[in-house]
Amino acid sequence: ARVAMGSNLRRVALLAGLLTLSASALAEKGSRRRAVRPTPRRAKRAPSPTVNALAKTEPSVLGLSEYEYEELDPLAADWLEIEVHACVLNAGDVQQLRGDWGICLLPLIPGREAVGVVTQVGKAVKGLTPGDRVGVILGTGMDSEDVENGSDRNRLDFATSGAAAHRIRVASRWAFQLPNGIPTQHAAGALNAGGTIWHQLKKARISKGGKVGIIGGGTAAGLAEQIAAAVGIETHKVVGDATAAAAAVAPATLADPI
């Protein structure tokens, strides 16, 4: 009996010792876990300041070549940064590239209208947020290096700026949100002729129920008819027989390429 009791006592002592060692090991392991610091996360990489564009770089050459520059200044409070998805080059750009409007600073980046997505907004911008698809119209700031009215694409002094770039900065008042139903390439094409038509309608102060005459039956005329009808203005077209017949077969719509 004494032998059996002694054997049981030794087993209990051994088991208690094992439990003590296990508890100590777990406590030590837990303390080591608590002592381990989490791996710090890498800071988010800032976007590259390099902007890729197309530009005229030589006075005697009409064509465009790849060009890049750096946008280093912080975004102004009332400005936007936009990723360009479509850019418009028209007759005015060709005239400027040829030098018809006088001497401009080279490199010359053409493009007066663009469609893209807002990537950054200045702290004072209202009504637009990152992710919005917008149309951008660049005005007289492109026509004269002496005009600083905010319509030029950026504030660089070493180039004539336009929208033929993968990223642009522009004062927020020169950008507006686009309806989802208009494809990007069609919206970009409509900005040039459409902007001209809208300006003329607003300049003439024609109210709803008024009447306008449209001379010709081309794409711009078709667009003018649609814009006028959308704001309640009655239109009267003056076209030749051949033009009228062609328009009747395939009338232009806002969804057609322009």
C-alpha positions as CSV (number, residue, x, y, z in Angstrom):
1,A,0.0,0.0,0.0
2,R,2.8,2.4,0.9
3,V,4.6,1.5,-2.4
4,A,1.4,2.2,-4.3
5,M,0.7,5.5,-2.5
6,G,4.3,6.6,-3.0
7,S,4.0,5.8,-6.7
8,N,0.8,7.8,-7.0
9,L,2.3,10.8,-5.2
10,R,5.3,10.8,-7.6
11,R,2.9,10.7,-10.5
12,V,0.9,13.6,-9.1
13,A,4.1,15.6,-8.5
14,L,5.4,14.8,-12.0
15,L,2.0,15.9,-13.5
16,A,2.0,19.1,-11.4
17,G,5.5,19.8,-12.6
18,L,4.6,19.3,-16.2
19,L,1.5,21.6,-15.8
20,T,3.8,24.2,-14.2
21,L,6.3,24.0,-17.0
22,S,3.5,24.2,-19.6
23,A,2.0,27.2,-18.0
24,S,5.4,28.9,-17.8
25,A,6.0,28.1,-21.4
26,L,2.7,29.5,-22.5
27,A,3.1,32.6,-20.5
28,E,6.6,33.2,-21.9
29,K,5.3,32.5,-25.4
30,G,2.5,35.0,-24.9
31,S,4.9,37.6,-23.6
32,R,7.0,37.1,-26.7
33,R,4.0,37.6,-28.8
34,R,3.1,40.7,-27.1
35,A,6.6,42.0,-27.5
36,V,6.6,41.5,-31.2
37,R,5.7,44.7,-33.0
38,P,3.5,44.7,-36.1
39,T,5.3,45.3,-39.4
40,P,4.7,48.9,-40.4
41,R,2.7,49.5,-43.5
42,R,4.4,51.1,-46.4
43,A,3.4,54.6,-47.1
44,K,1.2,55.1,-50.1
45,R,3.4,56.1,-53.1
46,A,2.7,59.6,-54.3
47,P,1.7,59.9,-58.0
48,S,4.5,60.7,-60.4
49,P,4.7,64.4,-61.3
50,T,5.6,63.5,-64.9
51,V,2.9,64.4,-67.4
52,N,3.1,62.8,-70.9
53,A,1.7,64.9,-73.8
54,L,1.9,65.6,-77.5
55,A,3.5,68.8,-78.6
56,K,4.9,70.9,-81.4
57,T,8.5,71.5,-80.4
58,E,10.1,73.1,-83.5
59,P,8.9,76.2,-85.3
60,S,9.2,74.8,-88.8
61,V,7.5,71.5,-88.1
62,L,3.7,71.2,-88.1
63,G,3.6,67.7,-86.7
64,L,3.4,66.6,-83.1
65,S,5.9,64.5,-81.1
66,E,5.9,63.0,-77.7
67,Y,6.7,65.4,-74.9
68,E,6.8,65.3,-71.1
69,Y,7.1,67.7,-68.3
70,E,6.7,67.8,-64.5
71,E,3.8,69.2,-62.5
72,L,5.5,70.0,-59.2
73,D,3.3,72.7,-57.7
74,P,0.6,71.7,-55.2
75,L,-2.9,71.7,-56.6
76,A,-4.5,75.2,-56.2
77,A,-7.5,75.5,-54.0
78,D,-10.0,76.1,-56.8
79,W,-8.4,73.8,-59.4
80,L,-9.0,70.2,-60.5
81,E,-6.6,67.5,-61.8
82,I,-8.2,65.3,-64.5
83,E,-7.1,62.1,-66.2
84,V,-7.8,62.7,-69.9
85,H,-9.8,60.0,-71.7
86,A,-10.5,61.9,-75.0
87,C,-9.1,65.1,-76.5
88,V,-10.3,67.2,-79.4
89,L,-8.1,68.6,-82.1
90,N,-9.8,70.9,-84.6
91,A,-9.2,73.5,-87.2
92,G,-8.3,76.1,-84.6
93,D,-5.5,73.9,-83.3
94,V,-4.1,73.5,-86.8
95,Q,-4.2,77.2,-87.3
96,Q,-2.3,77.7,-84.0
97,L,0.2,75.0,-84.9
98,R,0.8,76.7,-88.2
99,G,1.4,80.1,-86.5
100,D,-1.7,81.7,-88.0
101,W,-2.4,83.4,-84.7
102,G,1.1,84.7,-84.2
103,I,4.1,83.6,-82.2
104,C,3.5,81.4,-79.2
105,L,5.8,79.7,-76.7
106,L,7.1,76.3,-77.7
107,P,6.6,73.5,-76.9
108,L,3.0,74.0,-77.9
109,I,0.6,71.4,-76.6
110,P,-2.7,71.6,-78.6
111,G,-6.2,70.7,-77.6
112,R,-9.1,73.0,-76.5
113,E,-11.6,70.5,-75.3
114,A,-11.3,67.2,-73.4
115,V,-13.3,64.6,-71.5
116,G,-11.8,62.8,-68.5
117,V,-12.2,61.7,-64.9
118,V,-11.5,63.9,-61.9
119,T,-8.6,62.5,-59.9
120,Q,-8.0,65.4,-57.4
121,V,-9.9,68.4,-56.3
122,G,-8.7,71.5,-54.5
123,K,-10.0,72.3,-51.1
124,A,-12.2,75.1,-52.3
125,V,-13.8,73.1,-55.2
126,K,-17.6,72.5,-54.8
127,G,-19.9,70.3,-56.8
128,L,-17.2,67.9,-58.2
129,T,-15.4,65.0,-56.6
130,P,-12.8,62.4,-57.6
131,G,-14.4,59.9,-59.9
132,D,-16.7,62.4,-61.7
133,R,-16.6,62.3,-65.5
134,V,-16.3,65.9,-66.8
135,G,-16.0,67.9,-70.0
136,V,-13.3,70.6,-70.0
137,I,-13.3,73.6,-72.3
138,L,-10.1,75.7,-72.5
139,G,-10.7,79.2,-73.6
140,T,-8.7,82.4,-74.3
141,G,-5.8,81.3,-72.1
142,M,-4.8,79.1,-75.0
143,D,-5.0,81.9,-77.5
144,S,-2.6,84.4,-75.9
145,E,0.3,84.0,-73.6
146,D,-0.6,87.4,-72.2
147,V,-4.1,86.4,-71.0
148,E,-4.2,84.9,-67.5
149,N,-7.8,84.2,-66.8
150,G,-7.6,80.7,-65.5
151,S,-8.7,79.0,-68.7
152,D,-5.2,77.9,-69.6
153,R,-4.5,74.3,-68.6
154,N,-1.8,75.0,-66.1
155,R,0.5,77.8,-64.9
156,L,3.6,76.8,-66.7
157,D,5.6,79.6,-68.3
158,F,7.7,77.5,-70.6
159,A,5.0,76.1,-72.9
160,T,1.7,76.9,-74.6
161,S,-0.7,74.5,-72.8
162,G,-3.5,72.4,-74.2
163,A,-5.4,69.2,-73.5
164,A,-3.4,66.7,-75.5
165,A,-1.9,65.1,-72.4
166,H,-2.7,62.2,-70.2
167,R,-3.3,64.4,-67.2
168,I,-4.3,68.1,-67.0
169,R,-5.0,70.7,-64.3
170,V,-7.7,73.3,-64.9
171,A,-9.7,75.8,-62.9
172,S,-12.9,74.2,-61.7
173,R,-15.1,76.7,-63.4
174,W,-14.0,75.4,-66.8
175,A,-15.1,71.8,-66.1
176,F,-18.6,70.4,-65.8
177,Q,-20.0,66.9,-65.1
178,L,-21.3,64.9,-68.0
179,P,-24.5,62.8,-68.3
180,N,-23.8,59.1,-68.1
181,G,-25.7,58.4,-71.3
182,I,-23.3,60.1,-73.6
183,P,-20.2,58.1,-74.6
184,T,-16.9,59.8,-73.9
185,Q,-15.7,60.0,-77.5
186,H,-19.0,61.5,-78.6
187,A,-19.1,64.0,-75.7
188,A,-15.6,65.2,-76.6
189,G,-16.5,65.7,-80.2
190,A,-19.7,67.6,-79.3
191,L,-17.8,70.1,-77.1
192,N,-16.3,72.1,-79.9
193,A,-19.3,72.6,-82.2
194,G,-21.7,72.3,-79.3
195,G,-20.0,74.9,-77.3
196,T,-20.0,77.3,-80.2
197,I,-23.7,76.8,-80.8
198,W,-24.6,77.1,-77.1
199,H,-22.6,80.3,-76.8
200,Q,-24.5,81.8,-79.7
201,L,-27.9,80.9,-78.3
202,K,-27.0,82.3,-74.9
203,K,-25.5,85.5,-76.5
204,A,-28.7,86.1,-78.5
205,R,-30.7,85.6,-75.3
206,I,-33.3,83.5,-77.1
207,S,-35.8,82.3,-74.6
208,K,-38.1,79.2,-74.6
209,G,-40.6,79.5,-77.4
210,G,-38.3,81.7,-79.5
211,K,-37.3,80.9,-83.1
212,V,-33.9,80.5,-84.8
213,G,-32.8,79.9,-88.4
214,I,-30.2,77.3,-89.2
215,I,-28.4,77.6,-92.5
216,G,-26.9,74.4,-93.8
217,G,-27.5,70.7,-93.1
218,G,-24.1,69.5,-91.9
219,T,-23.2,67.9,-88.5
220,A,-23.0,71.3,-86.7
221,A,-26.5,72.2,-88.1
222,G,-27.9,69.0,-86.9
223,L,-26.4,69.5,-83.5
224,A,-27.7,73.1,-83.4
225,E,-31.2,71.8,-84.2
226,Q,-31.1,69.3,-81.3
227,I,-29.7,71.7,-78.8
228,A,-32.3,74.3,-79.6
229,A,-35.1,71.8,-79.4
230,A,-33.8,70.6,-76.0
231,V,-34.3,74.1,-74.6
232,G,-37.6,74.7,-76.2
233,I,-36.5,76.9,-79.2
234,E,-38.3,76.4,-82.5
235,T,-35.9,75.9,-85.5
236,H,-36.2,76.6,-89.2
237,K,-33.5,75.1,-91.5
238,V,-32.4,76.5,-94.8
239,V,-30.7,73.9,-96.9
240,G,-30.3,72.9,-100.5
241,D,-32.1,70.0,-102.0
242,A,-29.2,67.5,-102.0
243,T,-28.4,68.4,-98.4
244,A,-32.0,68.0,-97.3
245,A,-32.2,64.6,-99.0
246,A,-29.0,63.3,-97.3
247,A,-30.2,64.5,-93.9
248,A,-33.5,62.8,-94.4
249,V,-31.8,59.5,-95.1
250,A,-29.4,59.6,-92.1
251,P,-30.3,62.4,-89.6
252,A,-27.5,63.2,-87.2
253,T,-28.0,62.5,-83.5
254,L,-26.1,63.3,-80.4
255,A,-24.9,59.7,-80.3
256,D,-23.3,59.9,-83.7
257,P,-19.5,60.6,-83.9
258,I,-18.8,64.3,-84.6
